[in-house]
Amino acid sequence: MRLIVMLLLLLFIAGGVVLGALNADLVGYDLAFARVQVPKGAALLAMLAVGWILGGLTAWLGVTTRHRREVRRHAKTQGAKASKTS
């Protein structure tokens, strides 16, 4: 299994190198307080990483929020059962 993951990782790294080499033109970004010029490949890779991180953060927040709500609901029902038996 590790061999397959390593080969897949190397394949994506090679694809990234090729993508970066084929898109070596500079792209300008005006950020209102600074003007930045980066290669297209670096901009694509940076936006991919930002999207991956934001997507993971969104999924994590959704899962933890739902988990907390279920724990709260479970604690409330346990408290109601305990008060009925007393």
C-alpha positions as CSV (number, residue, x, y, z in Angstrom):
1,M,0.0,0.0,0.0
2,R,2.8,2.4,0.8
3,L,4.4,1.8,-2.5
4,I,1.2,2.7,-4.3
5,V,0.9,5.9,-2.3
6,M,4.6,6.8,-2.9
7,L,4.2,6.2,-6.7
8,L,1.0,8.3,-6.7
9,L,2.7,11.1,-4.8
10,L,5.7,11.0,-7.3
11,L,3.2,11.1,-10.2
12,F,1.5,14.2,-8.8
13,I,4.9,15.9,-8.0
14,A,6.0,15.2,-11.6
15,G,2.7,16.6,-12.9
16,G,3.2,19.7,-10.8
17,V,6.8,20.2,-12.1
18,V,5.5,19.9,-15.7
19,L,2.6,22.3,-15.0
20,G,5.0,24.8,-13.5
21,A,7.4,24.5,-16.4
22,L,4.7,24.9,-19.0
23,N,3.2,27.9,-17.3
24,A,6.3,30.0,-16.5
25,D,4.8,33.3,-17.6
26,L,4.4,35.9,-14.9
27,V,1.0,36.9,-13.7
28,G,0.4,40.2,-11.9
29,Y,-1.9,40.5,-8.9
30,D,-2.9,43.8,-7.4
31,L,-3.7,43.3,-3.7
32,A,-4.7,47.0,-3.0
33,F,-1.6,47.4,-0.7
34,A,1.0,45.6,-2.9
35,R,1.5,44.5,-6.4
36,V,2.8,40.9,-6.8
37,Q,4.1,39.1,-9.9
38,V,4.4,35.3,-9.6
39,P,4.6,32.6,-12.2
40,K,1.3,31.0,-13.3
41,G,2.3,27.6,-12.0
42,A,3.1,29.0,-8.5
43,A,-0.2,30.9,-8.5
44,L,-2.2,27.8,-9.5
45,L,-0.4,25.7,-6.9
46,A,-1.0,28.3,-4.2
47,M,-4.7,28.6,-5.0
48,L,-5.0,24.8,-5.0
49,A,-3.4,24.6,-1.6
50,V,-5.6,27.4,-0.3
51,G,-8.7,25.6,-1.6
52,W,-7.6,22.3,-0.1
53,I,-7.0,24.0,3.3
54,L,-10.3,25.9,3.3
55,G,-12.3,22.8,2.2
56,G,-10.7,20.7,4.9
57,L,-11.4,23.4,7.5
58,T,-15.0,23.7,6.4
59,A,-15.5,19.9,6.6
60,W,-13.8,19.8,10.0
61,L,-16.0,22.6,11.3
62,G,-19.2,20.9,10.0
63,V,-18.3,17.6,11.6
64,T,-17.3,19.1,15.0
65,T,-20.4,21.3,15.1
66,R,-22.6,18.3,14.5
67,H,-20.7,16.2,17.0
68,R,-21.0,18.8,19.7
69,R,-24.8,19.2,19.0
70,E,-25.2,15.4,19.3
71,V,-23.2,15.3,22.6
72,R,-25.3,18.1,24.0
73,R,-28.5,16.4,22.9
74,H,-27.4,13.1,24.4
75,A,-26.4,14.8,27.7
76,K,-29.8,16.5,27.9
77,T,-31.7,13.2,27.4
78,Q,-29.5,11.4,30.0
79,G,-30.2,14.3,32.4
80,A,-34.0,14.0,31.7
81,K,-33.8,10.2,32.3
82,A,-31.9,10.7,35.6
83,S,-34.4,13.2,36.9
84,K,-37.3,10.9,36.1
85,T,-35.8,8.0,38.0
86,S,-35.0,10.0,41.1
